[in-house]
């Protein structure tokens, strides 16, 4: 898997999502990557207290045809979530190795 799928961001991007009940939640963008010809975004809750135990949330990025904006779709399929997490961890490992090579 190549790192060309990773969008490297120097400054952490914060994203506010509104759920079906109108409640806001703020997330930090961790990574955007491709998996099986679909774009996904990995997010971490902004208020996560323990960096070791952060729950990563995956959203599929779908372009909307009417206005050209992106829609973010929560992944509720547990098998797909596990596959995305495996890809996510592999990409992070590759990125960490590349960072070490550049030192």
C-alpha positions in Angstrom: 0.0 0.0 0.0 1.5 3.4 -0.9 1.6 6.5 1.1 0.1 8.5 -1.9 -3.3 7.8 -0.3 -2.4 9.7 2.8 -3.1 13.4 3.0 -0.4 14.8 5.2 -1.6 17.7 7.3 0.8 19.7 9.4 -2.0 21.4 11.4 -4.7 19.2 13.0 -8.0 19.9 11.2 -11.1 19.9 13.4 -14.5 18.8 12.1 -17.8 19.4 13.7 -20.5 16.8 12.9 -24.1 17.0 13.8 -26.0 13.8 14.6 -29.6 13.0 13.8 -30.7 14.5 17.1 -29.0 17.8 16.3 -26.1 17.2 18.8 -22.7 18.5 17.8 -19.5 16.5 18.2 -16.0 17.8 17.4 -13.5 15.4 15.9 -9.9 15.8 14.8 -9.0 14.6 11.3 -6.4 11.9 11.5 -6.1 10.5 8.0 -7.9 10.3 4.6 -7.2 7.1 2.6 -8.5 4.9 -0.2 -9.9 1.4 0.4 -11.5 -0.7 -2.3 -12.0 2.4 -4.6 -13.7 4.4 -1.9 -12.4 7.4 0.1 -12.5 7.2 3.8 -11.7 9.5 6.6 -10.4 8.5 10.1 -11.5 10.8 12.9 -10.7 10.9 16.6 -13.0 12.6 19.1 -11.4 16.0 20.1 -12.2 15.5 23.8 -10.4 12.1 24.0 -8.6 12.1 27.3 -6.3 9.1 26.9 -4.2 9.1 23.7 -3.5 5.4 24.1 -7.2 4.5 24.1 -8.6 6.8 21.4 -11.6 5.4 19.5 -11.1 6.0 15.8 -14.3 6.7 13.8 -14.4 6.0 10.1 -16.6 7.9 7.6 -17.0 7.2 3.9 -16.6 10.3 1.8 -19.2 10.5 -1.0 -19.4 13.4 -3.4 -23.0 14.7 -3.7 -24.1 15.1 -7.3 -26.4 18.1 -6.7 -24.0 20.6 -5.2 -20.6 18.9 -5.6 -20.0 19.0 -1.9 -18.8 15.9 0.0 -21.1 13.9 2.3 -19.7 11.9 5.2 -21.4 8.6 5.9 -20.8 6.7 9.2 -19.7 3.1 8.8 -21.9 0.9 10.9 -20.8 -2.4 9.3 -18.5 -4.1 11.9 -16.6 -6.2 9.4 -15.9 -3.1 7.2 -14.9 -1.1 10.4 -12.3 -3.9 11.2 -11.0 -3.9 7.7 -10.7 -0.1 7.7 -8.9 -0.2 11.0 -6.4 -2.7 9.7 -5.7 -0.5 6.7 -5.5 2.6 8.9 -2.9 0.9 11.2 -0.9 -0.3 8.2 -0.8 3.2 6.7 0.2 4.7 10.0 3.0 2.1 10.4 4.2 2.9 6.8 4.1 6.6 7.6 6.1 6.1 10.8 8.7 4.1 9.0 9.0 6.8 6.3 9.4 9.4 9.0 12.3 7.4 10.6 14.0 7.0 7.2 13.9 10.8 6.6 15.7 11.5 9.9 
